[in-house]
């Protein structure tokens, strides 16, 4: 299954500024072709790439004042081999974090999901967040946390993921945040999901129900959105003038009706069996 990924960012830099991007497919994605460019007029920047322990790729650029155009395109073919998880990682993803305050939701989680473990716990938390939260683009703030979302009952994908993660950690199940490309997502954007650690493997949870989990391509992994921002910067002002993200699935054989149907199904959120445990591809 080939997935075509694109991201375009047009920025206005107010001065010299240190920019850190996370918009590329994470390692070890089976990349067929990939191009990432940073241009400013006639100048082309060469970024410094840093890869973290989970395979997230950070690209760092020192930009100068003026417009900066960022373009990313990649073709991913096939599934990703899963990385092993160390004991330290599992412990890290049990702890409260900035946007996932599992200590503050501990009492609610213990009361609501008492006695549940394993897949039953994952299913119950996913169903609770999906049914109790309304997807509301434009109303969520970048500083909203799992506690905020539980109180307001509204948010976007990052907020759904934060609530799922906080509740699972409160129930002693390691959980983490993943930013990703999501073919079929409406409205199209970078997407965020949660992952739960069970019996040595990570399983993806998308309580928004807006994407088919089998089609997702990982960009970054972390404790919460603070670790997975598509852009962070230091030392200057940055204005985001335009951003366009796209992801689609290419049929293995465009002339084959069955292959076309498979591609359509893989990007259809309604075709995702929510009860099934699925690893992020």
C-alpha positions as CSV (number, residue, x, y, z in Angstrom):
1,X,0.0,0.0,0.0
2,X,1.6,3.2,-1.2
3,X,0.8,6.5,0.6
4,X,1.7,9.8,-0.9
5,X,2.4,12.6,1.7
6,X,2.8,16.3,1.2
7,X,3.1,19.3,3.5
8,X,3.6,22.9,2.5
9,X,4.3,25.7,5.0
10,X,4.8,29.4,4.2
11,X,6.4,31.3,7.1
12,X,7.2,35.0,7.6
13,X,10.3,35.3,9.8
14,X,10.6,38.6,11.7
15,X,14.3,38.2,12.4
16,X,17.0,35.5,12.6
17,X,15.4,32.6,14.3
18,X,16.1,28.9,15.2
19,X,13.4,26.7,13.6
20,X,12.7,23.1,14.4
21,X,10.4,21.1,12.2
22,X,8.7,17.7,12.7
23,X,6.9,17.1,9.4
24,X,8.7,14.1,7.9
25,X,7.8,10.5,8.1
26,X,9.5,8.9,11.1
27,X,12.1,6.2,10.9
28,X,12.0,3.4,9.9
29,X,9.3,4.2,7.4
30,X,9.7,2.3,4.1
31,X,10.4,5.4,2.0
32,X,10.4,5.0,-1.8
33,X,11.0,8.7,-2.5
34,X,11.3,11.8,-0.2
35,X,12.2,15.5,-0.6
36,X,12.3,18.2,2.0
37,X,13.2,21.7,1.0
38,X,13.6,25.1,2.8
39,X,13.9,28.1,0.4
40,X,14.0,31.8,0.9
41,X,14.2,33.6,-2.4
42,X,17.2,32.2,-4.2
43,X,18.6,30.8,-1.0
44,X,18.2,27.1,-0.2
45,X,18.8,26.0,3.4
46,X,20.3,22.6,4.3
47,X,18.7,21.5,7.6
48,X,20.4,19.5,10.3
49,X,18.6,16.3,11.0
50,X,18.3,14.9,14.5
51,X,16.6,11.5,15.2
52,X,15.3,10.7,18.6
53,X,15.0,7.3,20.3
54,X,11.5,6.7,18.9
55,X,12.5,7.5,15.3
56,X,11.0,11.0,15.2
57,X,13.0,13.2,12.8
58,X,13.6,16.8,13.7
59,X,15.0,19.2,11.1
60,X,16.7,22.3,12.3
61,X,17.2,25.5,10.3
62,X,18.6,28.9,11.3
63,X,16.4,31.2,9.2
64,X,16.9,34.8,8.4
65,X,14.2,37.6,8.3
66,X,11.8,37.3,5.4
67,X,9.5,34.7,3.8
68,X,10.5,31.0,4.2
69,X,8.9,28.3,2.1
70,X,8.9,24.7,3.4
71,X,8.0,21.8,1.1
72,X,7.8,18.1,1.9
73,X,6.8,15.2,-0.3
74,X,7.2,11.5,0.3
75,X,6.0,8.2,-1.0
76,X,5.8,5.4,1.6
77,X,5.3,1.8,0.5
78,X,4.4,-0.9,2.9
79,X,4.3,-1.4,6.7
80,X,6.8,-0.2,9.3
81,X,8.8,-2.7,11.4
82,X,8.0,-1.9,15.0
83,X,10.8,-0.7,17.3
84,X,11.3,-2.5,20.6
85,X,10.3,-0.5,23.7
86,X,12.8,-0.3,26.6
87,X,11.8,-0.4,30.2
88,X,12.7,3.2,30.5
89,X,10.4,4.2,27.7
90,X,7.5,2.3,29.3
91,X,8.1,4.0,32.6
92,X,8.3,7.4,31.0
93,X,4.9,6.9,29.4
94,X,3.3,6.0,32.7
95,X,4.2,9.4,34.2
96,X,2.1,12.6,34.1
97,X,3.1,15.1,31.5
98,X,2.3,18.7,30.6
99,X,-0.9,18.1,28.7
100,X,-1.7,14.6,30.1
101,X,-2.1,15.1,33.9
102,X,-2.8,11.5,34.8
103,X,-2.4,12.4,38.5
104,X,-5.2,15.0,38.3
105,X,-7.6,12.5,36.6
106,X,-6.6,9.6,38.7
107,X,-9.8,9.5,40.9
108,X,-12.1,9.8,37.9
109,X,-10.3,7.1,35.9
110,X,-10.2,4.7,38.9
111,X,-13.9,5.2,39.5
112,X,-15.0,5.0,35.9
113,X,-12.8,2.1,34.7
114,X,-12.5,0.2,37.9
115,X,-11.7,-3.5,37.3
116,X,-10.9,-3.1,33.6
117,X,-7.5,-4.2,32.1
118,X,-5.9,-4.9,28.8
119,X,-8.0,-4.6,25.7
120,X,-11.2,-4.1,27.7
121,X,-9.6,-1.0,29.3
122,X,-8.4,0.3,25.9
123,X,-11.9,-0.1,24.4
124,X,-13.7,1.5,27.3
125,X,-11.4,4.5,27.4
126,X,-11.6,5.0,23.6
127,X,-15.4,4.7,23.7
128,X,-15.7,7.1,26.6
129,X,-13.6,9.8,25.0
130,X,-15.3,9.4,21.6
131,X,-18.8,9.7,23.1
132,X,-18.1,12.5,25.6
133,X,-16.1,14.9,23.4
134,X,-17.3,17.0,20.5
135,X,-14.9,17.7,17.6
136,X,-14.8,21.5,17.4
137,X,-12.1,23.0,15.2
138,X,-11.2,26.5,16.1
139,X,-12.3,26.5,19.7
140,X,-9.5,24.5,21.3
141,X,-6.5,26.5,22.5
142,X,-2.9,25.4,22.1
143,X,-2.5,25.4,25.9
144,X,-5.6,23.1,26.5
145,X,-4.8,19.9,28.4
146,X,-6.6,16.7,29.1
147,X,-8.2,18.3,32.2
148,X,-9.4,21.2,30.2
149,X,-11.0,18.9,27.6
150,X,-12.7,16.7,30.2
151,X,-14.3,19.9,31.6
152,X,-15.3,21.5,28.3
153,X,-16.2,18.3,26.4
154,X,-14.8,19.7,23.1
155,X,-11.6,19.8,21.2
156,X,-9.6,18.6,18.2
157,X,-7.5,15.5,17.6
158,X,-4.7,16.5,20.0
159,X,-7.2,17.0,22.8
160,X,-8.9,13.6,22.2
161,X,-5.4,12.0,22.3
162,X,-4.5,13.8,25.5
163,X,-7.6,12.6,27.3
164,X,-7.1,9.0,26.2
165,X,-3.4,9.1,27.3
166,X,-4.1,10.7,30.7
167,X,-6.9,8.2,31.5
168,X,-4.8,5.1,30.5
169,X,-1.8,6.3,32.5
170,X,-4.0,6.8,35.5
171,X,-5.0,3.1,35.1
172,X,-1.3,2.1,35.0
173,X,-1.2,1.4,31.3
174,X,1.7,3.2,29.4
175,X,0.3,5.5,26.8
176,X,1.9,8.0,24.4
177,X,1.1,10.6,21.7
178,X,1.8,10.2,18.0
179,X,1.6,12.9,15.3
180,X,0.9,11.5,11.8
181,X,-0.3,11.9,8.3
182,X,-3.8,10.5,7.8
183,X,-5.1,9.6,4.4
184,X,-8.8,10.3,4.1
185,X,-8.9,12.7,7.1
186,X,-11.5,15.4,6.8
187,X,-10.7,18.2,7.2
188,X,-7.2,17.3,6.0
189,X,-4.4,18.4,8.4
190,X,-1.7,16.8,10.5
191,X,-3.4,14.3,12.8
192,X,-2.8,13.2,16.3
193,X,-3.6,9.8,18.0
194,X,-2.8,8.0,21.2
195,X,-1.0,4.7,21.5
196,X,-1.4,2.2,24.4
197,X,1.3,-0.3,25.4
198,X,-0.1,-3.8,25.9
199,X,1.8,-7.1,26.1
200,X,5.0,-5.7,24.5
201,X,3.3,-3.8,21.6
202,X,1.9,-0.3,21.0
203,X,-1.7,-0.1,19.7
204,X,-3.1,3.0,18.1
205,X,-6.3,4.7,19.5
206,X,-8.1,7.4,17.5
207,X,-11.1,8.5,19.6
208,X,-12.0,11.1,16.9
209,X,-13.0,8.3,14.6
210,X,-11.9,10.6,11.7
211,X,-9.3,8.4,10.1
212,X,-8.7,4.8,9.3
213,X,-5.9,3.7,11.6
214,X,-4.5,1.3,9.0
215,X,-3.6,4.2,6.8
216,X,-1.7,6.4,9.2
217,X,2.0,7.3,8.8
218,X,3.9,8.3,11.9
219,X,5.7,11.6,12.0
220,X,6.6,12.0,15.7
221,X,6.2,10.2,19.0
222,X,6.2,11.7,22.5
223,X,4.7,12.2,25.9
224,X,2.1,14.6,24.5
225,X,1.8,17.4,21.9
226,X,4.7,19.4,23.4
227,X,7.1,16.7,22.1
228,X,5.5,16.4,18.7
229,X,4.9,20.0,17.5
230,X,5.2,20.3,13.7
231,X,7.1,23.6,14.3
232,X,8.9,25.1,17.3
233,X,11.2,28.1,17.3
234,X,13.5,30.1,19.5
235,X,15.0,33.6,19.4
236,X,12.6,35.4,17.1
237,X,9.1,35.9,15.7
238,X,7.5,33.5,13.2
239,X,4.2,34.0,11.4
240,X,2.5,31.0,9.8
241,X,1.1,32.5,6.6
242,X,-0.1,29.3,5.0
243,X,-0.2,25.6,5.6
244,X,-1.4,22.8,3.5
245,X,-1.2,19.1,4.3
246,X,-2.3,16.2,2.2
247,X,-2.1,12.4,2.3
248,X,-3.6,9.8,0.1
249,X,-3.4,6.1,-0.8
250,X,-2.3,5.0,-4.2
251,X,-3.8,1.7,-5.5
252,X,-1.2,-1.0,-6.2
253,X,-2.7,-1.4,-9.7
254,X,-4.8,1.5,-10.9
255,X,-6.3,-0.8,-13.6
256,X,-7.4,-3.4,-11.0
257,X,-10.9,-2.8,-9.6
258,X,-10.0,-4.8,-6.4
259,X,-6.9,-2.8,-5.9
260,X,-8.8,0.5,-6.2
261,X,-11.4,-0.7,-3.8
262,X,-8.7,-1.7,-1.3
263,X,-7.2,1.7,-1.5
264,X,-10.5,3.4,-1.0
265,X,-11.3,1.2,2.0
266,X,-7.9,1.8,3.6
267,X,-8.6,5.5,3.7
268,X,-12.2,5.3,4.8
269,X,-12.7,5.9,8.6
270,X,-16.0,4.0,8.5
271,X,-14.1,0.9,7.4
272,X,-12.0,0.9,10.6
273,X,-13.1,-1.8,13.1
274,X,-12.7,0.2,16.3
275,X,-12.6,-2.9,18.4
276,X,-9.6,-4.3,16.6
277,X,-6.1,-3.8,18.0
278,X,-4.0,-2.1,15.3
279,X,-0.4,-1.0,15.3
280,X,0.5,2.3,13.7
281,X,2.0,1.5,10.3
